[in-house]
């Protein structure tokens, strides 16, 4: 069996079980194939004094088996807010002794980074020291945000030059990587997967009533329901969706996610006079997400930048059209009015107009769901295995 060492700061753990679940699903599907053994290193950054939200991370076990994958969590010193420049080097120093020991016990064929920064530059150091080929995956903000920071861009370009292959979650992101200075010939588009058993249209007639009772959120039978799935951070645009409610008669909005912007968003809902129509659901188990998305009439995400948002794919799979910004790989999913609408402007007026257009002529849920037929974790794993195979054969 071939053996890959995967480095990913973006990975779920007992303290943050919903963080980077799509990375875990992809690698678990790969491991189940039987042709690639996966060893996962999930570096945990801790400040010199691990208090507050860092305390649960400090208490994580350093080795665990999760989803059939051996997961190692070495610690590295993190300087919050100002230490990003040194994170890749710090990760490499913390991981290298572990990587060398594991390589001696069961040799690796390949090193893989599942996020471009700081994972990519750190993995480049590991691959160089182990004498192995390297692949790095770009997911969106690692290119759109870190690519604008001079120090990060240099580290990323150096890592990309060292890599034998690169992955991008959409064609649009592959273009951004090339525009940044990466070799387009190395880049392969690798779309996300989908749990097709879980994410599908649910036609239960009592679904909205069940959600209303479970969350204690008033949801009249005839009220349009909007869902917005994503971390509560300003660039995701939930504030624009809240402000749009005034122009969408009777609509309720459920925000799924947690983040630093929650207090501002609550205050905005109050100042806009729609506080009673906005529900903050927090982080939800993946078993609950299909219920929310199937009950919703529209999924709204006026984001600044994405690679190809998993929330877009999951909403469509549940038969729910999407209103989102014309960024990243959105055009690769929202290809017709059945799928939803792309916003030319990130304004409440544009969101309201798009949502109202869908509410006035809703597409058949089965037709919406059919647009995601090509997405599955099995297909994702097969493409990833083929990419790995091409690099070690070269």
Phi, psi and omega in degrees: 000133176288157190226125179244136172264115182253129175253125181209113171286341181264094184198142181290152174213170183302334178279328179226074188293345182256005184276114177069033181298330181293330175292316180298316182297320180297313183288326176296319178295323177296314182298326181292339181296325178095355180262343177231126171274136183246124169246123188252129172248118182245086184298137180250115179274126180231136175289167181306328176240105187273088180242174175061230184292347179275342183301313178298328178292323179296333183271359180294144174295146183282339178223136178206162171248118185229123180060031180081009182241136173285121183244124178249137182232074174290153180263146170226155183281125182246131174255101187305139174073326186242358187258011186300326183302327186256001186296318181299314180294321179295320178296314181300317179298320182287327187270330190303313178301319177297314182298319179295320179295314180296323180294324178290326182282319181210094191305141176272153174257343192198148171247133184232131172253132186263007176206148191278333179213128006271002188300315184301305179299324177295315180295329178297322177294316179298314181298320178297315182292328180270350181069041185237155174294156186232140169229145182228137179252135175257139185239345178148277183294336177297332177267310186291328179263300185292334178295345178267353178265121188307313185293321181289319180299317179298315180297319181293318179293322177296318179293319180296323178294326179286332187289146174279334179205157180228150177238149176224144184279355177203163177295322180297319180292323176301321177294321178295321179297316179296319179296333179286340179121007178276153183289111182299333181292340180273346192269129175241135177281129182229097183290155178293168177257189183200134173277096188289338177287328183271313185265098180204160180296127177253122188257018182301124186293338182260014187301312182294320179296321178298314179295319180300317181289321183293320183265350183067036185242120183296123182221087179303149184303326184263008182274128174299139180245124176250142175238141175231119186246119179162160177303141180279079177229153191302323185291345178284338171085020179298331178298324178294320178295320178297313181295333181288341185302330182297336182256010178237092190308124173074356187293145172251150182233125175253123178260118180255116181142167177233161177165174187291346184269002188299315182299317179296320181293322177296318179295322179296316179301321179292314183292332178276355179076024182235020184303323182286352180253005181239129180240129179264104186274345184071196177282134183243149173298148183297339177288335181273331185304316179297331178294315178297311185292325178288328179284334184286150173275327182212143169259127186244126178213088181278061190284156176284319184203144174211160166277284169210103190293129175301327180297327176298310183296316183294322178296312180300320181297333177273004178084016184252118179295158187242136169248116182212171181285152179280073182227160175052225183270018182302319181294340179281346178247314183271079187261353182200169181295337176299323181283336181138213182221145173257135183272126174282335180228144177269073181229154176301323181296318180294319178297313181299317180298316181293316180295315180298324178298320179290317181297328180283339179214069185293135178285160176295133184299323179296324179291323177295312182298327182297339181292344183254018185300334182279351185264128171198159178289331176296316178295320178299315181293321179297319179293322180293317178298319179296321178296312178303312183302320181295330183281323181278344177275341186292000000 
